């Protein structure tokens, strides 16, 4: 994949992650409770988890849909750093949710590619 396509893939994943951050952050706050921060924390700390969740989902989805070769390489480069980051922080609930979102994104991409293959 050329550098231009790599940049466009990263830009697409980042843009989709930013768009869906408030939605996934509010779901996180609703089901897991408010995220606690210190005095210097952000005004909406659940958006941090929402961004990571949406980046994991769209990184998994878009890397399988749009990468033509070395799909596993791009898939791991988008998902593995965030999953390791959550593991090192000890955020096990977030790690389980993140793995689930990666799996859902992968399944959705595989389903779309299967439909595309059968129709075209």
C-alpha positions as CSV (number, residue, x, y, z in Angstrom):
1,X,0.0,0.0,0.0
2,X,1.4,3.4,-0.9
3,X,2.1,6.1,1.6
4,X,-0.8,8.1,0.4
5,X,-3.2,5.2,0.9
6,X,-1.7,4.6,4.3
7,X,-2.2,8.2,5.3
8,X,-5.8,8.1,4.0
9,X,-6.5,5.0,6.0
10,X,-5.2,6.6,9.1
11,X,-7.1,9.8,8.4
12,X,-10.3,7.8,7.9
13,X,-9.9,5.8,11.1
14,X,-9.1,9.0,13.0
15,X,-11.9,11.0,11.6
16,X,-14.5,8.2,12.3
17,X,-13.1,7.7,15.8
18,X,-13.4,11.5,16.5
19,X,-17.0,11.5,15.2
20,X,-18.1,8.6,17.3
21,X,-16.1,9.4,20.5
22,X,-19.0,11.2,22.3
23,X,-21.5,8.4,21.6
24,X,-19.2,5.6,22.8
25,X,-18.0,7.8,25.7
26,X,-21.6,8.3,26.8
27,X,-22.3,4.5,26.5
28,X,-19.2,3.9,28.6
29,X,-20.4,6.3,31.3
30,X,-23.9,4.9,31.3
31,X,-23.0,1.2,31.7
32,X,-19.7,1.4,33.6
33,X,-20.3,4.5,35.7
34,X,-18.5,7.8,35.6
35,X,-14.7,7.8,35.0
36,X,-12.9,9.3,37.9
37,X,-10.1,11.8,37.4
38,X,-8.1,14.0,39.7
39,X,-8.3,17.8,39.9
40,X,-6.4,18.3,36.7
41,X,-8.4,15.8,34.7
42,X,-10.4,16.5,31.6
43,X,-13.9,17.9,31.8
44,X,-15.3,14.7,30.1
45,X,-13.0,11.9,31.0
46,X,-15.3,9.3,29.4
47,X,-14.4,10.7,26.0
48,X,-10.9,9.4,26.4
49,X,-12.2,5.8,26.7
50,X,-14.7,6.6,23.9
51,X,-12.0,7.7,21.6
52,X,-10.0,4.5,22.3
53,X,-13.0,2.3,21.8
54,X,-14.0,4.0,18.5
55,X,-10.4,3.9,17.2
56,X,-10.2,0.2,18.0
57,X,-13.5,-0.5,16.2
58,X,-12.9,1.6,13.1
59,X,-9.2,0.6,13.0
60,X,-10.3,-3.0,12.8
61,X,-13.1,-2.4,10.4
62,X,-11.3,-0.1,7.9
63,X,-8.0,-2.1,7.9
64,X,-9.9,-5.2,6.8
65,X,-12.0,-3.3,4.3
66,X,-9.5,-1.0,2.6
67,X,-6.1,-2.6,3.0
68,X,-5.5,-4.7,-0.1
69,X,-2.4,-6.5,1.1
70,X,-0.9,-7.1,4.5
71,X,-4.3,-6.7,6.2
72,X,-3.0,-8.4,9.4
73,X,-0.1,-5.9,9.7
74,X,-2.4,-2.9,9.4
75,X,-5.0,-4.5,11.7
76,X,-2.4,-5.2,14.4
77,X,-0.8,-1.7,14.0
78,X,-4.2,0.0,14.7
79,X,-5.4,-2.2,17.5
80,X,-2.5,-3.7,19.4
81,X,-1.0,-0.5,20.8
82,X,-4.3,0.5,22.4
83,X,-4.9,-2.9,23.8
84,X,-1.4,-3.1,25.3
85,X,-1.9,0.4,26.7
86,X,-5.2,-0.7,28.4
87,X,-3.5,-3.9,29.8
88,X,-0.6,-1.9,31.2
89,X,-3.0,0.6,32.9
90,X,-4.8,-2.3,34.5
91,X,-8.1,-1.3,32.9
92,X,-9.5,-4.8,32.5
93,X,-13.1,-3.9,31.8
94,X,-11.9,-1.5,29.1
95,X,-9.6,-4.2,27.7
96,X,-12.5,-6.7,27.4
97,X,-14.7,-4.1,25.7
98,X,-11.9,-3.2,23.4
99,X,-11.3,-6.8,22.4
100,X,-15.0,-7.2,21.8
101,X,-15.1,-4.1,19.6
102,X,-12.1,-5.3,17.6
103,X,-13.8,-8.6,17.1
104,X,-17.1,-6.9,16.1
105,X,-15.3,-4.6,13.6
106,X,-13.5,-7.6,12.1
107,X,-16.7,-9.6,11.8
108,X,-18.5,-6.7,10.2
109,X,-15.7,-6.2,7.7
110,X,-15.6,-9.9,6.9
111,X,-19.4,-9.9,6.4
112,X,-19.2,-6.9,4.1
113,X,-16.4,-8.4,2.1
114,X,-18.3,-11.7,1.8
115,X,-21.4,-9.9,0.5
116,X,-19.3,-7.9,-1.9
117,X,-17.6,-11.1,-3.2
118,X,-20.9,-12.9,-3.7
119,X,-22.6,-9.9,-5.5
120,X,-19.7,-8.8,-7.6
